[in-house]
Amino acid sequence: MGHVTSQDGTRIAYSKTGSGPALIIVDGALCHRAFGPATQLAQALAPHFTVYTYDRRGRGESGNTAPYDVAREVEDIAALVEEAGGRAHLFGMSSGGTLVAEAVHRGVPVDKYAIYESPMVVDGTHAPMPADFPAKVKQAVDEDRRGDAVKLFMDYVGTPGIVTAIMRITPPWKKLKAVAHTLPHDFGVVGEFQKGQRPPADRWSGAKAPGLVIAGGKSPEYMRNAQAVLAETLPDAELKVLAGQTHMVKAKVTAPVLVDFFN
């Protein structure tokens, strides 16, 4: 494990495995190196790339300098790219994918980038995020009701109530609560794209690198529609639909797609 120091002085923890061109994996909400799909995906990609996984700020072993701003997370990625030699491929999952698009748009030096199901609501196939929802989650966090914050998030993303109820009595729930305070960070990243409208045509006009947007063939219609819109909006991106897949990233299916695209 290593650390890089971001522009605002925050220490960002990372792990590195494999050999070859640098590839940085960016997690989605509530995930980090010790919890989520990144580690298994890194192992699958290690024969082809030097893979960097890291704890987004506020998670795992990374710092959490206040106040939060999406620009600080972009600077975290930039620090990792510098550590990796000055250029890298990026792969982001869910809100991490939205963050990747933002990083490329803001000029982080990237060779290619890929996004797995950026959580956007771009049409009427899904209700937009209620305007007061981020504030409700933040209030739960501020009042140290971390379990309530996680439940609010789970309910919003469509997790069945019975599943959430079972999760609350399992060991992973503790890990989810440990990073619940970062949910407002993710709303800062994706909130503007949860309003039931297409993003402006020039929203990511600075994202000049070749990109790949991946959708799961079994994901809800609104999610698949959103990825098609994202691929259209990014300046140089293509869309790939993985038959039979959902929002859950499976290394054995996703890794070969990334190897093919990045190589």
NUKOL-896765 format. One record per residue: residue in three letters; z negated, y negated, x negated of N, C-alpha, C in turn. Coordinates in steps of 0.05 Angstrom, whole numbers, padded with zeros to 5 digits, always signed. Layout:
ALAZYXZYXZYX ...
***
This chain:
MET+00000+00024-00017+00000+00000+00000+00000-00025-00017 GLY+00014-00046-00008+00014-00071-00022+00010-00094-00003 HIS+00009-00118-00014+00007-00142+00002+00027-00163-00008 VAL+00037-00179+00011+00051-00203+00004+00036-00226+00016 THR+00040-00250+00005+00027-00274+00016+00049-00291+00030 SER+00045-00294+00055+00064-00310+00071+00061-00340+00064 GLN+00080-00356+00074+00081-00384+00067+00055-00399+00074 ASP+00041-00391+00096+00017-00405+00103-00008-00393+00091 GLY-00004-00374+00072-00027-00362+00058-00037-00336+00069 THR-00026-00327+00092-00035-00303+00104-00025-00278+00088 ARG-00044-00260+00084-00037-00235+00069-00026-00215+00089 ILE-00003-00204+00083+00011-00185+00100+00012-00158+00085 ALA+00000-00138+00098-00001-00111+00086+00024-00095+00092 TYR+00034-00081+00071+00058-00065+00075+00056-00039+00060 SER+00073-00020+00068+00076+00005+00053+00106+00008+00047 LYS+00112+00023+00026+00139+00027+00017+00144+00056+00011 THR+00167+00067+00019+00174+00094+00013+00204+00097+00010 GLY+00213+00118-00004+00241+00123-00007+00254+00108-00030 SER+00281+00110-00030+00296+00096-00051+00323+00088-00039 GLY+00335+00067-00051+00361+00057-00041+00358+00029-00031 PRO+00377+00019-00016+00376-00009-00006+00351-00014+00010 ALA+00340-00038+00009+00316-00044+00023+00321-00046+00053 LEU+00303-00034+00068+00303-00035+00098+00275-00040+00108 ILE+00271-00061+00123+00245-00069+00133+00244-00063+00163 ILE+00223-00049+00172+00219-00042+00200+00199-00061+00212 VAL+00206-00072+00235+00189-00091+00249+00180-00078+00275 ASP+00153-00075+00279+00142-00062+00302+00143-00080+00327 GLY+00140-00066+00350+00137-00080+00375+00108-00084+00382 ALA+00102-00091+00407+00075-00098+00416+00056-00075+00411 LEU+00032-00082+00402+00009-00064+00399+00013-00043+00377 CYS+00035-00043+00363+00040-00023+00342+00036-00034+00314 HIS+00029-00017+00296+00027-00024+00267+00030+00001+00251 ARG+00026+00000+00225+00032+00023+00208+00016+00048+00216 ALA-00009+00044+00225-00026+00067+00231-00024+00076+00260 PHE-00006+00062+00275-00004+00069+00304+00023+00060+00314 GLY+00040+00080+00320+00067+00073+00329+00088+00089+00315 PRO+00113+00084+00321+00135+00100+00311+00145+00094+00283 ALA+00135+00072+00271+00147+00062+00246+00144+00082+00223 THR+00121+00094+00220+00117+00112+00197+00135+00137+00199 GLN+00137+00149+00222+00155+00172+00225+00184+00164+00220 LEU+00192+00141+00230+00219+00132+00226+00224+00126+00196 ALA+00204+00115+00183+00207+00109+00154+00212+00135+00139 GLN+00197+00156+00146+00201+00182+00132+00229+00192+00136 ALA+00240+00189+00160+00267+00199+00166+00288+00183+00151 LEU+00282+00157+00145+00301+00140+00132+00299+00139+00102 ALA+00276+00149+00092+00270+00148+00063+00291+00160+00045 PRO+00305+00182+00052+00326+00192+00034+00349+00173+00030 HIS+00351+00152+00046+00374+00134+00045+00367+00106+00037 PHE+00342+00098+00042+00334+00070+00037+00307+00068+00025 THR+00301+00046+00012+00273+00039+00006+00262+00025+00031 VAL+00245+00039+00045+00236+00030+00072+00209+00017+00070 TYR+00208-00007+00081+00183-00023+00082+00173-00023+00111 THR+00148-00013+00115+00135-00017+00141+00112-00036+00135 TYR+00104-00051+00155+00083-00071+00151+00067-00076+00176 ASP+00044-00087+00173+00027-00095+00196+00033-00124+00203 ARG+00045-00128+00226+00049-00156+00235+00022-00170+00236 ARG+00023-00196+00231-00002-00212+00228-00021-00207+00252 GLY-00046-00203+00245-00067-00198+00264-00071-00168+00270 ARG-00054-00151+00258-00056-00122+00263-00063-00108+00238 GLY-00076-00085+00241-00081-00068+00218-00095-00082+00196 GLU-00083-00082+00172-00096-00094+00149-00084-00121+00141 SER-00069-00134+00159-00058-00160+00154-00076-00182+00165 GLY-00074-00206+00154-00090-00228+00163-00079-00240+00189 ASN-00093-00261+00199-00085-00272+00225-00092-00302+00225 THR-00079-00317+00208-00085-00346+00207-00077-00360+00232 ALA-00095-00376+00243-00089-00392+00268-00079-00420+00259 PRO-00064-00433+00277-00054-00424+00303-00029-00406+00300 TYR-00025-00389+00320-00001-00372+00319+00024-00388+00325 ASP+00046-00381+00311+00072-00392+00317+00093-00371+00309 VAL+00114-00369+00325+00135-00349+00318+00146-00355+00290 ALA+00147-00380+00283+00157-00387+00256+00141-00374+00234 ARG+00115-00370+00238+00098-00358+00218+00106-00328+00215 GLU+00113-00315+00237+00121-00287+00235+00148-00285+00221 VAL+00166-00304+00225+00191-00305+00210+00185-00308+00181 GLU+00166-00325+00174+00159-00328+00146+00147-00303+00134 ASP+00133-00287+00150+00123-00261+00141+00146-00243+00133 ILE+00166-00242+00150+00189-00225+00144+00203-00235+00119 ALA+00206-00261+00116+00219-00273+00093+00204-00266+00067 ALA+00177-00265+00068+00161-00258+00045+00166-00229+00038 LEU+00169-00212+00058+00174-00183+00052+00202-00180+00041 VAL+00222-00195+00051+00249-00194+00040+00249-00202+00010 GLU+00234-00223+00004+00232-00232-00024+00219-00210-00041 GLU+00198-00197-00031+00185-00175-00045+00205-00152-00050 ALA+00223-00148-00031+00242-00126-00032+00266-00132-00050 GLY+00267-00156-00062+00288-00163-00080+00306-00186-00072 GLY+00300-00198-00049+00315-00222-00041+00334-00218-00018 ARG+00341-00193-00012+00358-00187+00011+00349-00160+00022 ALA+00354-00155+00047+00346-00130+00059+00360-00126+00086 HIS+00360-00101+00095+00367-00095+00123+00342-00098+00139 LEU+00344-00105+00165+00322-00107+00183+00326-00089+00207 PHE+00305-00076+00216+00306-00061+00241+00281-00067+00257 GLY+00285-00077+00282+00263-00084+00299+00263-00069+00325 MET+00239-00061+00334+00236-00046+00359+00222-00063+00380 SER+00234-00064+00404+00222-00079+00426+00218-00108+00418 SER+00194-00119+00421+00190-00147+00414+00196-00152+00384 GLY+00193-00131+00368+00200-00133+00340+00230-00137+00336 GLY+00246-00127+00355+00274-00132+00354+00281-00161+00361 THR+00267-00172+00380+00271-00201+00386+00263-00217+00362 LEU+00242-00210+00348+00233-00224+00324+00254-00222+00302 VAL+00266-00198+00300+00288-00195+00280+00311-00214+00285 ALA+00319-00216+00311+00341-00234+00317+00333-00263+00310 GLU+00308-00270+00314+00299-00297+00307+00299-00301+00277 ALA+00290-00281+00262+00290-00283+00233+00318-00287+00222 VAL+00337-00272+00231+00364-00274+00222+00375-00302+00230 HIS+00370-00310+00254+00379-00336+00264+00368-00359+00247 ARG+00343-00356+00238+00330-00377+00222+00336-00375+00192 GLY+00353-00357+00184+00363-00358+00157+00350-00339+00137 VAL+00334-00320+00146+00323-00300+00128+00346-00284+00117 PRO+00348-00281+00090+00371-00268+00078+00373-00238+00084 VAL+00392-00231+00102+00394-00204+00112+00423-00194+00108 ASP+00425-00169+00100+00452-00157+00098+00462-00148+00125 LYS+00447-00131+00139+00453-00123+00166+00426-00121+00181 TYR+00428-00121+00207+00403-00118+00223+00409-00102+00248 ALA+00388-00088+00258+00391-00072+00282+00367-00077+00300 ILE+00371-00076+00326+00351-00082+00346+00350-00059+00366 TYR+00327-00048+00372+00324-00028+00392+00310-00040+00417 GLU+00325-00045+00438+00315-00053+00464+00296-00077+00462 SER+00307-00100+00456+00292-00125+00459+00285-00128+00488 PRO+00259-00133+00494+00250-00134+00522+00257-00160+00536 MET+00280-00161+00548+00289-00185+00562+00295-00179+00591 VAL+00292-00199+00608+00300-00197+00636+00321-00218+00640 VAL+00346-00210+00644+00368-00229+00643+00383-00231+00670 ASP+00374-00215+00690+00388-00215+00716+00368-00207+00738 GLY+00378-00202+00762+00361-00196+00784+00353-00167+00787 THR+00359-00150+00767+00351-00122+00768+00322-00118+00761 HIS+00307-00138+00754+00279-00136+00748+00266-00163+00754 ALA+00242-00163+00765+00228-00188+00770+00222-00202+00744 PRO+00225-00229+00743+00217-00243+00719+00187-00242+00714 MET+00179-00248+00690+00150-00249+00684+00137-00272+00699 PRO+00115-00266+00714+00101-00288+00728+00093-00310+00708 ALA+00095-00335+00716+00090-00357+00698+00061-00357+00688 ASP+00042-00346+00703+00014-00347+00695+00006-00321+00680 PHE+00024-00303+00676+00017-00277+00665+00007-00279+00636 PRO+00021-00293+00618+00010-00296+00591-00018-00308+00590 ALA-00023-00327+00608-00049-00340+00608-00071-00320+00617 LYS-00064-00303+00636-00084-00283+00645-00091-00264+00622 VAL-00070-00255+00607-00076-00237+00585-00092-00252+00564 LYS-00085-00277+00557-00101-00292+00537-00129-00296+00546 GLN-00134-00301+00572-00161-00304+00582-00177-00279+00578 ALA-00165-00256+00584-00179-00230+00579-00186-00226+00550 VAL-00167-00234+00532-00172-00232+00503-00195-00251+00495 ASP-00194-00276+00505-00214-00296+00497-00242-00288+00507 GLU-00243-00274+00530-00268-00265+00540-00276-00237+00530 ASP-00262-00228+00509-00267-00202+00496-00265-00179+00516 ARG-00248-00181+00536-00242-00160+00554-00215-00147+00545 ARG-00217-00135+00522-00192-00125+00509-00179-00103+00525 GLY-00195-00085+00537-00184-00064+00553-00169-00075+00577 ASP-00180-00096+00589-00167-00109+00612-00140-00121+00603 ALA-00140-00133+00579-00115-00145+00569-00093-00123+00565 VAL-00101-00101+00554-00082-00079+00550-00072-00068+00577 LYS-00091-00065+00596-00083-00055+00622-00063-00074+00636 LEU-00069-00100+00634-00050-00120+00646-00022-00116+00634 PHE-00021-00113+00608+00005-00109+00594+00018-00083+00603 MET+00003-00061+00604+00014-00036+00613+00024-00037+00641 ASP+00010-00050+00659+00019-00053+00686+00045-00068+00687 TYR+00047-00090+00672+00071-00106+00672+00096-00091+00663 VAL+00093-00075+00642+00116-00061+00631+00122-00036+00646 GLY+00107-00030+00667+00114-00008+00685+00101+00019+00679 THR+00080+00019+00663+00066+00044+00658+00052+00053+00684 PRO+00056+00078+00693+00043+00087+00717+00012+00084+00715 GLY+00000+00076+00737-00029+00072+00737-00045+00096+00728 ILE-00036+00120+00736-00050+00145+00729-00049+00149+00699 VAL-00026+00142+00687-00024+00145+00658-00043+00126+00643 THR-00044+00101+00652-00063+00082+00640-00091+00091+00643 ALA-00098+00101+00667-00126+00111+00672-00133+00133+00653 ILE-00114+00152+00648-00120+00174+00630-00122+00163+00601 MET-00105+00145+00594-00105+00134+00567-00132+00121+00560 ARG-00145+00109+00580-00170+00094+00575-00193+00112+00567 ILE-00189+00138+00570-00210+00157+00561-00201+00174+00537 THR-00179+00165+00524-00169+00180+00501-00172+00163+00476 PRO-00172+00175+00452-00175+00160+00427-00155+00138+00423 PRO-00129+00141+00430-00111+00119+00425-00118+00092+00439 TRP-00134+00094+00460-00141+00069+00474-00157+00050+00456 LYS-00173+00061+00439-00188+00045+00420-00170+00030+00401 LYS-00148+00044+00393-00129+00031+00375-00114+00009+00389 LEU-00108+00013+00414-00094-00008+00430-00112-00032+00433 LYS-00137-00027+00440-00156-00050+00443-00160-00065+00417 ALA-00158-00052+00395-00162-00065+00369-00141-00086+00363 VAL-00118-00084+00375-00097-00104+00370-00089-00119+00395 ALA-00106-00117+00416-00100-00131+00441-00098-00161+00438 HIS-00112-00172+00418-00112-00201+00414-00084-00211+00404 THR-00067-00192+00396-00040-00200+00388-00019-00200+00410 LEU-00027-00191+00434-00008-00192+00456+00003-00220+00462 PRO-00014-00241+00460-00003-00268+00463+00018-00274+00442 HIS+00016-00262+00418+00037-00266+00398+00064-00257+00409 ASP+00063-00233+00420+00088-00221+00430+00100-00237+00453 PHE+00082-00248+00470+00092-00265+00492+00105-00290+00480 GLY+00095-00300+00457+00107-00322+00444+00135-00316+00434 VAL+00139-00291+00427+00165-00282+00417+00185-00278+00439 VAL+00176-00264+00461+00195-00256+00482+00194-00271+00508 GLY+00173-00288+00511+00169-00301+00537+00193-00316+00548 GLU+00207-00330+00531+00229-00346+00540+00252-00329+00551 PHE+00252-00303+00544+00274-00286+00553+00265-00267+00576 GLN+00244-00274+00589+00233-00258+00611+00236-00272+00638 LYS+00255-00290+00640+00257-00307+00664+00279-00300+00683 GLY+00293-00278+00679+00314-00270+00697+00340-00285+00693 GLN+00343-00297+00669+00368-00312+00663+00378-00304+00636 ARG+00405-00306+00633+00417-00301+00607+00408-00323+00587 PRO+00404-00315+00562+00398-00336+00542+00422-00354+00538 PRO+00417-00378+00529+00440-00396+00523+00459-00383+00503 ALA+00485-00389+00506+00506-00376+00490+00501-00381+00460 ASP+00488-00403+00453+00484-00410+00424+00456-00404+00415 ARG+00440-00389+00431+00412-00385+00425+00407-00374+00397 TRP+00424-00355+00388+00421-00344+00361+00446-00350+00344 SER+00456-00374+00346+00481-00381+00333+00479-00378+00302 GLY+00455-00379+00292+00452-00377+00263+00452-00348+00252 ALA+00452-00329+00271+00450-00301+00263+00477-00290+00254 LYS+00485-00297+00230+00513-00291+00221+00517-00263+00211 ALA+00496-00249+00204+00499-00222+00193+00508-00202+00214 PRO+00521-00180+00206+00529-00159+00225+00504-00147+00238 GLY+00505-00143+00264+00482-00132+00278+00489-00109+00296 LEU+00470-00093+00302+00473-00071+00321+00450-00072+00341 VAL+00457-00072+00367+00438-00072+00389+00439-00045+00402 ILE+00415-00032+00403+00414-00005+00413+00399-00004+00440 ALA+00411+00010+00459+00398+00014+00485+00395+00044+00491 GLY+00374+00051+00505+00370+00079+00513+00385+00084+00539 GLY+00400+00106+00540+00416+00112+00564+00399+00118+00589 LYS+00373+00126+00584+00356+00132+00607+00336+00109+00612 SER+00339+00087+00598+00321+00064+00603+00329+00051+00629 PRO+00311+00035+00641+00317+00022+00666+00342+00004+00664 GLU+00355+00000+00687+00379-00016+00688+00376-00043+00675 TYR+00353-00056+00681+00349-00083+00671+00348-00084+00641 MET+00337-00063+00629+00335-00062+00600+00363-00057+00587 ARG+00378-00040+00599+00405-00035+00589+00423-00059+00593 ASN+00420-00073+00615+00435-00097+00620+00428-00118+00599 ALA+00402-00120+00593+00393-00140+00573+00405-00136+00546 GLN+00407-00110+00538+00418-00105+00511+00448-00112+00510 ALA+00462-00107+00532+00490-00115+00533+00493-00145+00530 VAL+00476-00160+00543+00477-00189+00541+00469-00198+00513 LEU+00449-00186+00502+00441-00193+00475+00463-00188+00455 ALA+00477-00165+00457+00499-00160+00438+00521-00180+00442 GLU+00526-00189+00467+00547-00209+00471+00539-00236+00460 THR+00513-00243+00461+00504-00269+00453+00501-00272+00423 LEU+00493-00251+00409+00491-00252+00380+00520-00255+00368 PRO+00523-00271+00347+00550-00278+00338+00566-00254+00327 ASP+00554-00234+00316+00568-00212+00303+00554-00186+00308 ALA+00551-00178+00333+00535-00154+00339+00551-00136+00357 GLU+00545-00110+00355+00557-00090+00373+00535-00075+00388 LEU+00542-00063+00410+00523-00049+00427+00528-00019+00424 LYS+00506-00004+00422+00507+00025+00422+00486+00036+00442 VAL+00495+00053+00460+00477+00065+00479+00472+00094+00471 LEU+00446+00101+00468+00439+00128+00460+00433+00145+00485 ALA+00450+00164+00491+00448+00180+00515+00422+00195+00515 GLY+00408+00194+00538+00384+00210+00541+00359+00197+00530 GLN+00361+00173+00518+00338+00160+00506+00326+00139+00524 THR+00300+00133+00518+00285+00113+00534+00276+00091+00514 HIS+00257+00075+00523+00246+00054+00506+00230+00065+00483 MET+00222+00090+00484+00207+00103+00463+00225+00111+00440 VAL+00222+00099+00417+00239+00105+00394+00233+00132+00382 LYS+00253+00149+00381+00250+00176+00370+00265+00177+00343 ALA+00250+00183+00322+00261+00181+00295+00285+00199+00291 LYS+00284+00223+00302+00306+00242+00297+00332+00234+00310 VAL+00330+00217+00331+00354+00207+00344+00363+00181+00332 THR+00344+00163+00327+00350+00136+00319+00358+00134+00290 ALA+00345+00149+00272+00350+00148+00243+00379+00152+00236 PRO+00392+00173+00247+00421+00176+00239+00438+00153+00247 VAL+00432+00140+00270+00447+00117+00279+00444+00094+00259 LEU+00419+00090+00250+00414+00068+00231+00427+00074+00204 VAL+00426+00099+00195+00439+00106+00169+00469+00101+00171 ASP+00481+00108+00192+00510+00104+00196+00517+00074+00196 PHE+00501+00059+00210+00507+00030+00212+00501+00015+00186 PHE+00478+00020+00174+00471+00005+00150+00488+00013+00126 ASN+00498+00037+00126+00514+00046+00103+00544+00041+00108 
***
